[in-house]
Amino acid sequence: MQRYFNRIKSLVDRYATMPFVLDVALHFESRPGDQGYLTGELIFVDGSQLHFREFLDSVEGNVEKLMYTYHYQSIDTTLIFRYDNALHRPTLPSLEHKHSSHGIQLHFSPVLEDVLLEVVESKSW
């Protein structure tokens, strides 16, 4: 689990040095049974924010995301997009999906690096 936490910290630290990132917060919590929980937030120069959480389980050295959300919002807290695997009503064919102004679309579980790239590519800092 610690190796996964270190990779996330390294990724976020790289973005923290970018001129379009104003502030970064990151918190890791190891839990019994080789589980972990991480939360983080990046605030960008335009006031938009990316909030994320992952609840993790490690089995034989492989880290699995049991729960995740990557929530990107504008300065006025309007949703730009959110990836998550939360249950929905009505039920979706898959837990993994993306919310955006286009509605809800089924989507694979992204990794944080892909979400950060999506944020950066959507802007002209």
Backbone atoms as SQL, in Angstrom:
CREATE TABLE atoms (id INTEGER PRIMARY KEY, chain TEXT, resi INTEGER, resn TEXT, atom TEXT, x REAL, y REAL, z REAL);
INSERT INTO atoms VALUES
  (1, 'A', 1, 'MET', 'N', 0.827, -1.191, 0.000),
  (2, 'A', 1, 'MET', 'CA', 0.000, 0.000, 0.000),
  (3, 'A', 1, 'MET', 'C', 0.875, 1.261, 0.000),
  (4, 'A', 2, 'GLN', 'N', 1.949, 1.198, 0.767),
  (5, 'A', 2, 'GLN', 'CA', 2.821, 2.367, 0.856),
  (6, 'A', 2, 'GLN', 'C', 3.418, 2.729, -0.504),
  (7, 'A', 3, 'ARG', 'N', 3.722, 1.730, -1.309),
  (8, 'A', 3, 'ARG', 'CA', 4.271, 1.984, -2.646),
  (9, 'A', 3, 'ARG', 'C', 3.251, 2.768, -3.491),
  (10, 'A', 4, 'TYR', 'N', 1.977, 2.398, -3.391),
  (11, 'A', 4, 'TYR', 'CA', 0.911, 3.105, -4.121),
  (12, 'A', 4, 'TYR', 'C', 0.806, 4.545, -3.612),
  (13, 'A', 5, 'PHE', 'N', 0.789, 4.717, -2.307),
  (14, 'A', 5, 'PHE', 'CA', 0.742, 6.067, -1.726),
  (15, 'A', 5, 'PHE', 'C', 1.920, 6.912, -2.215),
  (16, 'A', 6, 'ASN', 'N', 3.100, 6.314, -2.268),
  (17, 'A', 6, 'ASN', 'CA', 4.283, 7.043, -2.730),
  (18, 'A', 6, 'ASN', 'C', 4.137, 7.478, -4.190),
  (19, 'A', 7, 'ARG', 'N', 3.558, 6.621, -5.030),
  (20, 'A', 7, 'ARG', 'CA', 3.348, 6.990, -6.442),
  (21, 'A', 7, 'ARG', 'C', 2.379, 8.158, -6.555),
  (22, 'A', 8, 'ILE', 'N', 1.299, 8.135, -5.771),
  (23, 'A', 8, 'ILE', 'CA', 0.326, 9.238, -5.802),
  (24, 'A', 8, 'ILE', 'C', 0.985, 10.521, -5.309),
  (25, 'A', 9, 'LYS', 'N', 1.750, 10.430, -4.233),
  (26, 'A', 9, 'LYS', 'CA', 2.434, 11.618, -3.704),
  (27, 'A', 9, 'LYS', 'C', 3.388, 12.192, -4.741),
  (28, 'A', 10, 'SER', 'N', 4.142, 11.348, -5.411),
  (29, 'A', 10, 'SER', 'CA', 5.076, 11.806, -6.435),
  (30, 'A', 10, 'SER', 'C', 4.334, 12.501, -7.584),
  (31, 'A', 11, 'LEU', 'N', 3.232, 11.933, -8.008),
  (32, 'A', 11, 'LEU', 'CA', 2.423, 12.529, -9.077),
  (33, 'A', 11, 'LEU', 'C', 1.905, 13.900, -8.659),
  (34, 'A', 12, 'VAL', 'N', 1.305, 13.984, -7.497),
  (35, 'A', 12, 'VAL', 'CA', 0.744, 15.252, -7.015),
  (36, 'A', 12, 'VAL', 'C', 1.855, 16.275, -6.781),
  (37, 'A', 13, 'ASP', 'N', 2.980, 15.840, -6.262),
  (38, 'A', 13, 'ASP', 'CA', 4.118, 16.753, -6.073),
  (39, 'A', 13, 'ASP', 'C', 4.577, 17.342, -7.397),
  (40, 'A', 14, 'ARG', 'N', 4.587, 16.536, -8.463),
  (41, 'A', 14, 'ARG', 'CA', 4.962, 17.053, -9.795),
  (42, 'A', 14, 'ARG', 'C', 3.999, 18.148, -10.235),
  (43, 'A', 15, 'TYR', 'N', 2.700, 17.918, -10.049),
  (44, 'A', 15, 'TYR', 'CA', 1.714, 18.925, -10.443),
  (45, 'A', 15, 'TYR', 'C', 1.794, 20.160, -9.558),
  (46, 'A', 16, 'ALA', 'N', 2.161, 19.987, -8.304),
  (47, 'A', 16, 'ALA', 'CA', 2.245, 21.123, -7.382),
  (48, 'A', 16, 'ALA', 'C', 3.258, 22.158, -7.835),
  (49, 'A', 17, 'THR', 'N', 4.223, 21.758, -8.644),
  (50, 'A', 17, 'THR', 'CA', 5.245, 22.688, -9.129),
  (51, 'A', 17, 'THR', 'C', 4.827, 23.398, -10.419),
  (52, 'A', 18, 'MET', 'N', 3.708, 23.001, -10.990),
  (53, 'A', 18, 'MET', 'CA', 3.252, 23.608, -12.246),
  (54, 'A', 18, 'MET', 'C', 2.700, 25.005, -11.989),
  (55, 'A', 19, 'PRO', 'N', 2.905, 25.937, -12.910),
  (56, 'A', 19, 'PRO', 'CA', 2.454, 27.314, -12.683),
  (57, 'A', 19, 'PRO', 'C', 0.936, 27.480, -12.640),
  (58, 'A', 20, 'PHE', 'N', 0.184, 26.509, -13.124),
  (59, 'A', 20, 'PHE', 'CA', -1.280, 26.616, -13.115),
  (60, 'A', 20, 'PHE', 'C', -1.907, 26.008, -11.864),
  (61, 'A', 21, 'VAL', 'N', -1.089, 25.517, -10.934),
  (62, 'A', 21, 'VAL', 'CA', -1.584, 24.952, -9.671),
  (63, 'A', 21, 'VAL', 'C', -1.259, 25.919, -8.540),
  (64, 'A', 22, 'LEU', 'N', -2.304, 26.337, -7.824),
  (65, 'A', 22, 'LEU', 'CA', -2.113, 27.265, -6.703),
  (66, 'A', 22, 'LEU', 'C', -1.832, 26.559, -5.392),
  (67, 'A', 23, 'ASP', 'N', -2.558, 25.463, -5.145),
  (68, 'A', 23, 'ASP', 'CA', -2.444, 24.803, -3.847),
  (69, 'A', 23, 'ASP', 'C', -2.770, 23.325, -3.990),
  (70, 'A', 24, 'VAL', 'N', -2.173, 22.539, -3.103),
  (71, 'A', 24, 'VAL', 'CA', -2.369, 21.092, -3.104),
  (72, 'A', 24, 'VAL', 'C', -2.527, 20.635, -1.664),
  (73, 'A', 25, 'ALA', 'N', -3.460, 19.721, -1.451),
  (74, 'A', 25, 'ALA', 'CA', -3.600, 19.054, -0.150),
  (75, 'A', 25, 'ALA', 'C', -3.703, 17.563, -0.425),
  (76, 'A', 26, 'LEU', 'N', -3.059, 16.757, 0.408),
  (77, 'A', 26, 'LEU', 'CA', -3.029, 15.315, 0.213),
  (78, 'A', 26, 'LEU', 'C', -2.960, 14.648, 1.572),
  (79, 'A', 27, 'HIS', 'N', -3.781, 13.626, 1.765),
  (80, 'A', 27, 'HIS', 'CA', -3.815, 12.918, 3.045),
  (81, 'A', 27, 'HIS', 'C', -3.894, 11.423, 2.777),
  (82, 'A', 28, 'PHE', 'N', -3.041, 10.663, 3.453),
  (83, 'A', 28, 'PHE', 'CA', -3.029, 9.207, 3.335),
  (84, 'A', 28, 'PHE', 'C', -3.342, 8.590, 4.688),
  (85, 'A', 29, 'GLU', 'N', -4.095, 7.516, 4.655),
  (86, 'A', 29, 'GLU', 'CA', -4.434, 6.811, 5.894),
  (87, 'A', 29, 'GLU', 'C', -4.320, 5.305, 5.648),
  (88, 'A', 30, 'SER', 'N', -3.417, 4.655, 6.368),
  (89, 'A', 30, 'SER', 'CA', -3.328, 3.197, 6.313),
  (90, 'A', 30, 'SER', 'C', -4.359, 2.629, 7.266),
  (91, 'A', 31, 'ARG', 'N', -5.008, 1.557, 6.824),
  (92, 'A', 31, 'ARG', 'CA', -6.044, 0.927, 7.637),
  (93, 'A', 31, 'ARG', 'C', -5.729, -0.555, 7.804),
  (94, 'A', 32, 'PRO', 'N', -6.329, -1.193, 8.815),
  (95, 'A', 32, 'PRO', 'CA', -6.062, -2.618, 9.037),
  (96, 'A', 32, 'PRO', 'C', -6.429, -3.461, 7.814),
  (97, 'A', 33, 'GLY', 'N', -5.795, -4.613, 7.706),
  (98, 'A', 33, 'GLY', 'CA', -6.097, -5.526, 6.611),
  (99, 'A', 33, 'GLY', 'C', -5.480, -5.090, 5.296),
  (100, 'A', 34, 'ASP', 'N', -4.401, -4.311, 5.354),
  (101, 'A', 34, 'ASP', 'CA', -3.711, -3.795, 4.174),
  (102, 'A', 34, 'ASP', 'C', -4.647, -2.989, 3.275),
  (103, 'A', 35, 'GLN', 'N', -5.471, -2.183, 3.926),
  (104, 'A', 35, 'GLN', 'CA', -6.334, -1.260, 3.204),
  (105, 'A', 35, 'GLN', 'C', -5.830, 0.165, 3.412),
  (106, 'A', 36, 'GLY', 'N', -6.306, 1.061, 2.568),
  (107, 'A', 36, 'GLY', 'CA', -5.882, 2.443, 2.688),
  (108, 'A', 36, 'GLY', 'C', -6.941, 3.391, 2.169),
  (109, 'A', 37, 'TYR', 'N', -6.812, 4.636, 2.563),
  (110, 'A', 37, 'TYR', 'CA', -7.741, 5.681, 2.152),
  (111, 'A', 37, 'TYR', 'C', -6.917, 6.919, 1.853),
  (112, 'A', 38, 'LEU', 'N', -7.184, 7.538, 0.719),
  (113, 'A', 38, 'LEU', 'CA', -6.481, 8.767, 0.414),
  (114, 'A', 38, 'LEU', 'C', -7.475, 9.814, -0.061),
  (115, 'A', 39, 'THR', 'N', -7.180, 11.047, 0.292),
  (116, 'A', 39, 'THR', 'CA', -7.980, 12.181, -0.148),
  (117, 'A', 39, 'THR', 'C', -7.033, 13.265, -0.617),
  (118, 'A', 40, 'GLY', 'N', -7.512, 14.068, -1.535),
  (119, 'A', 40, 'GLY', 'CA', -6.677, 15.149, -2.016),
  (120, 'A', 40, 'GLY', 'C', -7.476, 16.220, -2.707),
  (121, 'A', 41, 'GLU', 'N', -6.796, 17.333, -2.928),
  (122, 'A', 41, 'GLU', 'CA', -7.419, 18.479, -3.581),
  (123, 'A', 41, 'GLU', 'C', -6.327, 19.281, -4.278),
  (124, 'A', 42, 'LEU', 'N', -6.606, 19.685, -5.500),
  (125, 'A', 42, 'LEU', 'CA', -5.745, 20.619, -6.209),
  (126, 'A', 42, 'LEU', 'C', -6.586, 21.831, -6.563),
  (127, 'A', 43, 'ILE', 'N', -6.057, 23.009, -6.304),
  (128, 'A', 43, 'ILE', 'CA', -6.724, 24.254, -6.660),
  (129, 'A', 43, 'ILE', 'C', -5.905, 24.902, -7.768),
  (130, 'A', 44, 'PHE', 'N', -6.589, 25.268, -8.837),
  (131, 'A', 44, 'PHE', 'CA', -5.922, 25.793, -10.018),
  (132, 'A', 44, 'PHE', 'C', -6.046, 27.312, -10.088),
  (133, 'A', 45, 'VAL', 'N', -5.218, 27.942, -10.928),
  (134, 'A', 45, 'VAL', 'CA', -5.149, 29.404, -10.995),
  (135, 'A', 45, 'VAL', 'C', -6.479, 30.046, -11.393),
  (136, 'A', 46, 'ASP', 'N', -7.334, 29.335, -12.094),
  (137, 'A', 46, 'ASP', 'CA', -8.644, 29.897, -12.463),
  (138, 'A', 46, 'ASP', 'C', -9.689, 29.687, -11.369),
  (139, 'A', 47, 'GLY', 'N', -9.262, 29.130, -10.223),
  (140, 'A', 47, 'GLY', 'CA', -10.172, 28.898, -9.104),
  (141, 'A', 47, 'GLY', 'C', -10.874, 27.555, -9.151),
  (142, 'A', 48, 'SER', 'N', -10.726, 26.823, -10.258),
  (143, 'A', 48, 'SER', 'CA', -11.338, 25.493, -10.327),
  (144, 'A', 48, 'SER', 'C', -10.603, 24.559, -9.365),
  (145, 'A', 49, 'GLN', 'N', -11.290, 23.472, -8.990),
  (146, 'A', 49, 'GLN', 'CA', -10.741, 22.561, -7.991),
  (147, 'A', 49, 'GLN', 'C', -10.997, 21.116, -8.397),
  (148, 'A', 50, 'LEU', 'N', -10.028, 20.278, -8.114),
  (149, 'A', 50, 'LEU', 'CA', -10.187, 18.837, -8.267),
  (150, 'A', 50, 'LEU', 'C', -10.107, 18.223, -6.882),
  (151, 'A', 51, 'HIS', 'N', -11.187, 17.564, -6.475),
  (152, 'A', 51, 'HIS', 'CA', -11.241, 16.838, -5.206),
  (153, 'A', 51, 'HIS', 'C', -11.258, 15.349, -5.543),
  (154, 'A', 52, 'PHE', 'N', -10.507, 14.555, -4.799),
  (155, 'A', 52, 'PHE', 'CA', -10.511, 13.120, -5.079),
  (156, 'A', 52, 'PHE', 'C', -10.380, 12.309, -3.802),
  (157, 'A', 53, 'ARG', 'N', -10.922, 11.085, -3.876),
  (158, 'A', 53, 'ARG', 'CA', -10.855, 10.119, -2.774),
  (159, 'A', 53, 'ARG', 'C', -10.735, 8.728, -3.371),
  (160, 'A', 54, 'GLU', 'N', -9.971, 7.896, -2.708),
  (161, 'A', 54, 'GLU', 'CA', -9.864, 6.491, -3.080),
  (162, 'A', 54, 'GLU', 'C', -9.826, 5.656, -1.805),
  (163, 'A', 55, 'PHE', 'N', -10.656, 4.618, -1.762),
  (164, 'A', 55, 'PHE', 'CA', -10.592, 3.624, -0.696),
  (165, 'A', 55, 'PHE', 'C', -10.009, 2.380, -1.342),
  (166, 'A', 56, 'LEU', 'N', -8.898, 1.897, -0.789),
  (167, 'A', 56, 'LEU', 'CA', -8.078, 0.895, -1.449),
  (168, 'A', 56, 'LEU', 'C', -7.942, -0.384, -0.642),
  (169, 'A', 57, 'ASP', 'N', -7.734, -1.484, -1.356),
  (170, 'A', 57, 'ASP', 'CA', -7.463, -2.772, -0.733),
  (171, 'A', 57, 'ASP', 'C', -6.290, -3.393, -1.478),
  (172, 'A', 58, 'SER', 'N', -5.372, -3.959, -0.760),
  (173, 'A', 58, 'SER', 'CA', -4.205, -4.596, -1.370),
  (174, 'A', 58, 'SER', 'C', -4.308, -6.100, -1.167),
  (175, 'A', 59, 'VAL', 'N', -4.295, -6.828, -2.285),
  (176, 'A', 59, 'VAL', 'CA', -4.347, -8.281, -2.243),
  (177, 'A', 59, 'VAL', 'C', -3.138, -8.799, -3.017),
  (178, 'A', 60, 'GLU', 'N', -2.279, -9.524, -2.318),
  (179, 'A', 60, 'GLU', 'CA', -1.069, -10.091, -2.925),
  (180, 'A', 60, 'GLU', 'C', -0.262, -9.028, -3.676),
  (181, 'A', 61, 'GLY', 'N', -0.173, -7.833, -3.092),
  (182, 'A', 61, 'GLY', 'CA', 0.629, -6.765, -3.671),
  (183, 'A', 61, 'GLY', 'C', -0.063, -5.928, -4.728),
  (184, 'A', 62, 'ASN', 'N', -1.256, -6.326, -5.157),
  (185, 'A', 62, 'ASN', 'CA', -2.012, -5.548, -6.145),
  (186, 'A', 62, 'ASN', 'C', -3.019, -4.663, -5.431),
  (187, 'A', 63, 'VAL', 'N', -3.015, -3.376, -5.759),
  (188, 'A', 63, 'VAL', 'CA', -3.924, -2.421, -5.129),
  (189, 'A', 63, 'VAL', 'C', -5.178, -2.309, -5.974),
  (190, 'A', 64, 'GLU', 'N', -6.322, -2.469, -5.319),
  (191, 'A', 64, 'GLU', 'CA', -7.625, -2.369, -5.980),
  (192, 'A', 64, 'GLU', 'C', -8.380, -1.187, -5.379),
  (193, 'A', 65, 'LYS', 'N', -8.997, -0.363, -6.245),
  (194, 'A', 65, 'LYS', 'CA', -9.823, 0.739, -5.760),
  (195, 'A', 65, 'LYS', 'C', -11.222, 0.207, -5.490),
  (196, 'A', 66, 'LEU', 'N', -11.593, 0.145, -4.211),
  (197, 'A', 66, 'LEU', 'CA', -12.931, -0.301, -3.847),
  (198, 'A', 66, 'LEU', 'C', -13.946, 0.820, -4.054),
  (199, 'A', 67, 'MET', 'N', -13.523, 2.038, -3.788),
  (200, 'A', 67, 'MET', 'CA', -14.368, 3.215, -3.962),
  (201, 'A', 67, 'MET', 'C', -13.483, 4.343, -4.452),
  (202, 'A', 68, 'TYR', 'N', -14.022, 5.156, -5.363),
  (203, 'A', 68, 'TYR', 'CA', -13.272, 6.319, -5.824),
  (204, 'A', 68, 'TYR', 'C', -14.231, 7.408, -6.272),
  (205, 'A', 69, 'THR', 'N', -13.743, 8.623, -6.215),
  (206, 'A', 69, 'THR', 'CA', -14.413, 9.765, -6.830),
  (207, 'A', 69, 'THR', 'C', -13.342, 10.789, -7.190),
  (208, 'A', 70, 'TYR', 'N', -13.451, 11.316, -8.395),
  (209, 'A', 70, 'TYR', 'CA', -12.599, 12.397, -8.871),
  (210, 'A', 70, 'TYR', 'C', -13.551, 13.492, -9.329),
  (211, 'A', 71, 'HIS', 'N', -13.689, 14.523, -8.543),
  (212, 'A', 71, 'HIS', 'CA', -14.703, 15.561, -8.745),
  (213, 'A', 71, 'HIS', 'C', -14.018, 16.872, -9.119),
  (214, 'A', 72, 'TYR', 'N', -14.284, 17.340, -10.345),
  (215, 'A', 72, 'TYR', 'CA', -13.689, 18.583, -10.825),
  (216, 'A', 72, 'TYR', 'C', -14.794, 19.617, -10.956),
  (217, 'A', 73, 'GLN', 'N', -14.580, 20.792, -10.340),
  (218, 'A', 73, 'GLN', 'CA', -15.608, 21.833, -10.325),
  (219, 'A', 73, 'GLN', 'C', -15.007, 23.195, -10.610),
  (220, 'A', 74, 'SER', 'N', -15.871, 24.092, -11.092),
  (221, 'A', 74, 'SER', 'CA', -15.452, 25.460, -11.389),
  (222, 'A', 74, 'SER', 'C', -15.348, 26.266, -10.100),
  (223, 'A', 75, 'ILE', 'N', -14.897, 27.509, -10.218),
  (224, 'A', 75, 'ILE', 'CA', -14.730, 28.381, -9.055),
  (225, 'A', 75, 'ILE', 'C', -16.040, 28.599, -8.312),
  (226, 'A', 76, 'ASP', 'N', -17.168, 28.568, -9.034),
  (227, 'A', 76, 'ASP', 'CA', -18.470, 28.757, -8.379),
  (228, 'A', 76, 'ASP', 'C', -19.111, 27.424, -7.970),
  (229, 'A', 77, 'THR', 'N', -18.324, 26.363, -7.905),
  (230, 'A', 77, 'THR', 'CA', -18.685, 25.004, -7.497),
  (231, 'A', 77, 'THR', 'C', -19.595, 24.274, -8.491),
  (232, 'A', 78, 'THR', 'N', -19.719, 24.769, -9.715),
  (233, 'A', 78, 'THR', 'CA', -20.465, 24.057, -10.740),
  (234, 'A', 78, 'THR', 'C', -19.665, 22.835, -11.181),
  (235, 'A', 79, 'LEU', 'N', -20.343, 21.700, -11.247),
  (236, 'A', 79, 'LEU', 'CA', -19.694, 20.468, -11.678),
  (237, 'A', 79, 'LEU', 'C', -19.203, 20.596, -13.115),
  (238, 'A', 80, 'ILE', 'N', -17.942, 20.277, -13.345),
  (239, 'A', 80, 'ILE', 'CA', -17.402, 20.161, -14.696),
  (240, 'A', 80, 'ILE', 'C', -17.429, 18.691, -15.084),
  (241, 'A', 81, 'PHE', 'N', -16.875, 17.828, -14.237),
  (242, 'A', 81, 'PHE', 'CA', -17.041, 16.384, -14.404),
  (243, 'A', 81, 'PHE', 'C', -16.737, 15.688, -13.098),
  (244, 'A', 82, 'ARG', 'N', -17.240, 14.470, -12.981),
  (245, 'A', 82, 'ARG', 'CA', -16.931, 13.630, -11.824),
  (246, 'A', 82, 'ARG', 'C', -16.943, 12.180, -12.273),
  (247, 'A', 83, 'TYR', 'N', -15.880, 11.476, -11.951),
  (248, 'A', 83, 'TYR', 'CA', -15.827, 10.033, -12.126),
  (249, 'A', 83, 'TYR', 'C', -16.083, 9.415, -10.763),
  (250, 'A', 84, 'ASP', 'N', -16.911, 8.386, -10.714),
  (251, 'A', 84, 'ASP', 'CA', -17.092, 7.664, -9.454),
  (252, 'A', 84, 'ASP', 'C', -17.644, 6.272, -9.726),
  (253, 'A', 85, 'ASN', 'N', -17.728, 5.487, -8.672),
  (254, 'A', 85, 'ASN', 'CA', -18.318, 4.156, -8.764),
  (255, 'A', 85, 'ASN', 'C', -19.399, 3.976, -7.701),
  (256, 'A', 86, 'ALA', 'N', -20.155, 5.047, -7.469),
  (257, 'A', 86, 'ALA', 'CA', -21.241, 5.009, -6.483),
  (258, 'A', 86, 'ALA', 'C', -22.497, 4.379, -7.098),
  (259, 'A', 87, 'LEU', 'N', -23.294, 3.765, -6.261),
  (260, 'A', 87, 'LEU', 'CA', -24.580, 3.223, -6.708),
  (261, 'A', 87, 'LEU', 'C', -25.504, 4.351, -7.136),
  (262, 'A', 88, 'HIS', 'N', -26.337, 4.075, -8.126),
  (263, 'A', 88, 'HIS', 'CA', -27.280, 5.078, -8.617),
  (264, 'A', 88, 'HIS', 'C', -28.686, 4.517, -8.666),
  (265, 'A', 89, 'ARG', 'N', -29.649, 5.421, -8.598),
  (266, 'A', 89, 'ARG', 'CA', -31.059, 5.094, -8.824),
  (267, 'A', 89, 'ARG', 'C', -31.542, 6.006, -9.933),
  (268, 'A', 90, 'PRO', 'N', -32.030, 5.525, -11.027),
  (269, 'A', 90, 'PRO', 'CA', -32.121, 4.095, -11.326),
  (270, 'A', 90, 'PRO', 'C', -30.735, 3.484, -11.512),
  (271, 'A', 91, 'THR', 'N', -30.676, 2.182, -11.319),
  (272, 'A', 91, 'THR', 'CA', -29.414, 1.456, -11.396),
  (273, 'A', 91, 'THR', 'C', -28.808, 1.567, -12.787),
  (274, 'A', 92, 'LEU', 'N', -27.507, 1.796, -12.830),
  (275, 'A', 92, 'LEU', 'CA', -26.760, 1.830, -14.083),
  (276, 'A', 92, 'LEU', 'C', -26.238, 0.431, -14.400),
  (277, 'A', 93, 'PRO', 'N', -25.980, 0.142, -15.666),
  (278, 'A', 93, 'PRO', 'CA', -25.446, -1.178, -16.022),
  (279, 'A', 93, 'PRO', 'C', -24.061, -1.459, -15.442),
  (280, 'A', 94, 'SER', 'N', -23.345, -0.402, -15.046),
  (281, 'A', 94, 'SER', 'CA', -22.018, -0.542, -14.458),
  (282, 'A', 94, 'SER', 'C', -21.868, 0.492, -13.347),
  (283, 'A', 95, 'LEU', 'N', -21.129, 0.156, -12.318),
  (284, 'A', 95, 'LEU', 'CA', -20.883, 1.131, -11.247),
  (285, 'A', 95, 'LEU', 'C', -19.968, 2.250, -11.710),
  (286, 'A', 96, 'GLU', 'N', -19.071, 1.955, -12.635),
  (287, 'A', 96, 'GLU', 'CA', -18.074, 2.936, -13.079),
  (288, 'A', 96, 'GLU', 'C', -18.691, 3.858, -14.124),
  (289, 'A', 97, 'HIS', 'N', -18.664, 5.164, -13.833),
  (290, 'A', 97, 'HIS', 'CA', -19.314, 6.117, -14.728),
  (291, 'A', 97, 'HIS', 'C', -18.743, 7.519, -14.541),
  (292, 'A', 98, 'LYS', 'N', -19.166, 8.402, -15.448),
  (293, 'A', 98, 'LYS', 'CA', -18.718, 9.788, -15.433),
  (294, 'A', 98, 'LYS', 'C', -19.927, 10.701, -15.513),
  (295, 'A', 99, 'HIS', 'N', -19.965, 11.716, -14.643),
  (296, 'A', 99, 'HIS', 'CA', -20.983, 12.763, -14.670),
  (297, 'A', 99, 'HIS', 'C', -20.390, 13.969, -15.388),
  (298, 'A', 100, 'SER', 'N', -21.173, 14.599, -16.243),
  (299, 'A', 100, 'SER', 'CA', -20.745, 15.835, -16.895),
  (300, 'A', 100, 'SER', 'C', -21.995, 16.599, -17.317),
  (301, 'A', 101, 'SER', 'N', -21.805, 17.701, -18.002),
  (302, 'A', 101, 'SER', 'CA', -22.956, 18.468, -18.488),
  (303, 'A', 101, 'SER', 'C', -23.759, 17.680, -19.518),
  (304, 'A', 102, 'HIS', 'N', -23.185, 16.616, -20.032),
  (305, 'A', 102, 'HIS', 'CA', -23.873, 15.756, -21.004),
  (306, 'A', 102, 'HIS', 'C', -24.661, 14.648, -20.319),
  (307, 'A', 103, 'GLY', 'N', -24.684, 14.627, -19.003),
  (308, 'A', 103, 'GLY', 'CA', -25.386, 13.583, -18.261),
  (309, 'A', 103, 'GLY', 'C', -24.411, 12.575, -17.688),
  (310, 'A', 104, 'ILE', 'N', -24.884, 11.342, -17.543),
  (311, 'A', 104, 'ILE', 'CA', -24.074, 10.261, -16.979),
  (312, 'A', 104, 'ILE', 'C', -23.722, 9.290, -18.099),
  (313, 'A', 105, 'GLN', 'N', -22.436, 9.007, -18.232),
  (314, 'A', 105, 'GLN', 'CA', -21.979, 8.044, -19.218),
  (315, 'A', 105, 'GLN', 'C', -21.207, 6.935, -18.509),
  (316, 'A', 106, 'LEU', 'N', -21.381, 5.707, -18.970),
  (317, 'A', 106, 'LEU', 'CA', -20.573, 4.616, -18.443),
  (318, 'A', 106, 'LEU', 'C', -19.128, 4.883, -18.833),
  (319, 'A', 107, 'HIS', 'N', -18.235, 4.640, -17.916),
  (320, 'A', 107, 'HIS', 'CA', -16.828, 4.945, -18.160),
  (321, 'A', 107, 'HIS', 'C', -15.973, 4.054, -17.280),
  (322, 'A', 108, 'PHE', 'N', -14.830, 3.641, -17.794),
  (323, 'A', 108, 'PHE', 'CA', -13.888, 2.834, -17.017),
  (324, 'A', 108, 'PHE', 'C', -13.389, 3.631, -15.811),
  (325, 'A', 109, 'SER', 'N', -12.825, 2.940, -14.864),
  (326, 'A', 109, 'SER', 'CA', -12.237, 3.576, -13.690),
  (327, 'A', 109, 'SER', 'C', -10.925, 4.239, -14.091),
  (328, 'A', 110, 'PRO', 'N', -10.853, 5.567, -14.063),
  (329, 'A', 110, 'PRO', 'CA', -9.610, 6.221, -14.454),
  (330, 'A', 110, 'PRO', 'C', -8.591, 6.173, -13.320),
  (331, 'A', 111, 'VAL', 'N', -7.370, 6.499, -13.655),
  (332, 'A', 111, 'VAL', 'CA', -6.337, 6.691, -12.639),
  (333, 'A', 111, 'VAL', 'C', -6.169, 8.198, -12.478),
  (334, 'A', 112, 'LEU', 'N', -5.667, 8.609, -11.344),
  (335, 'A', 112, 'LEU', 'CA', -5.540, 10.034, -11.036),
  (336, 'A', 112, 'LEU', 'C', -4.746, 10.777, -12.109),
  (337, 'A', 113, 'GLU', 'N', -3.707, 10.178, -12.617),
  (338, 'A', 113, 'GLU', 'CA', -2.901, 10.853, -13.634),
  (339, 'A', 113, 'GLU', 'C', -3.734, 11.191, -14.872),
  (340, 'A', 114, 'ASP', 'N', -4.599, 10.268, -15.303),
  (341, 'A', 114, 'ASP', 'CA', -5.464, 10.535, -16.462),
  (342, 'A', 114, 'ASP', 'C', -6.452, 11.659, -16.173),
  (343, 'A', 115, 'VAL', 'N', -6.970, 11.706, -14.965),
  (344, 'A', 115, 'VAL', 'CA', -7.906, 12.772, -14.591),
  (345, 'A', 115, 'VAL', 'C', -7.186, 14.122, -14.601),
  (346, 'A', 116, 'LEU', 'N', -5.988, 14.174, -14.049),
  (347, 'A', 116, 'LEU', 'CA', -5.221, 15.418, -14.067),
  (348, 'A', 116, 'LEU', 'C', -4.915, 15.862, -15.493),
  (349, 'A', 117, 'LEU', 'N', -4.579, 14.940, -16.359),
  (350, 'A', 117, 'LEU', 'CA', -4.342, 15.275, -17.764),
  (351, 'A', 117, 'LEU', 'C', -5.598, 15.815, -18.420),
  (352, 'A', 118, 'GLU', 'N', -6.749, 15.225, -18.098),
  (353, 'A', 118, 'GLU', 'CA', -8.016, 15.725, -18.649),
  (354, 'A', 118, 'GLU', 'C', -8.281, 17.158, -18.212),
  (355, 'A', 119, 'VAL', 'N', -8.015, 17.458, -16.956),
  (356, 'A', 119, 'VAL', 'CA', -8.185, 18.830, -16.454),
  (357, 'A', 119, 'VAL', 'C', -7.265, 19.776, -17.222),
  (358, 'A', 120, 'VAL', 'N', -5.999, 19.428, -17.303),
  (359, 'A', 120, 'VAL', 'CA', -5.015, 20.304, -17.949),
  (360, 'A', 120, 'VAL', 'C', -5.342, 20.493, -19.432),
  (361, 'A', 121, 'GLU', 'N', -5.712, 19.432, -20.117),
  (362, 'A', 121, 'GLU', 'CA', -6.010, 19.525, -21.547),
  (363, 'A', 121, 'GLU', 'C', -7.290, 20.300, -21.838),
  (364, 'A', 122, 'SER', 'N', -8.168, 20.425, -20.846),
  (365, 'A', 122, 'SER', 'CA', -9.426, 21.154, -21.060),
  (366, 'A', 122, 'SER', 'C', -9.248, 22.668, -20.882),
  (367, 'A', 123, 'LYS', 'N', -8.083, 23.095, -20.445),
  (368, 'A', 123, 'LYS', 'CA', -7.831, 24.501, -20.129),
  (369, 'A', 123, 'LYS', 'C', -6.777, 25.093, -21.059),
  (370, 'A', 124, 'SER', 'N', -6.756, 26.406, -21.109),
  (371, 'A', 124, 'SER', 'CA', -5.647, 27.101, -21.770),
  (372, 'A', 124, 'SER', 'C', -5.053, 28.058, -20.732),
  (373, 'A', 125, 'TRP', 'N', -4.261, 27.504, -19.865),
  (374, 'A', 125, 'TRP', 'CA', -3.713, 28.266, -18.747),
  (375, 'A', 125, 'TRP', 'C', -2.917, 29.409, -19.293);
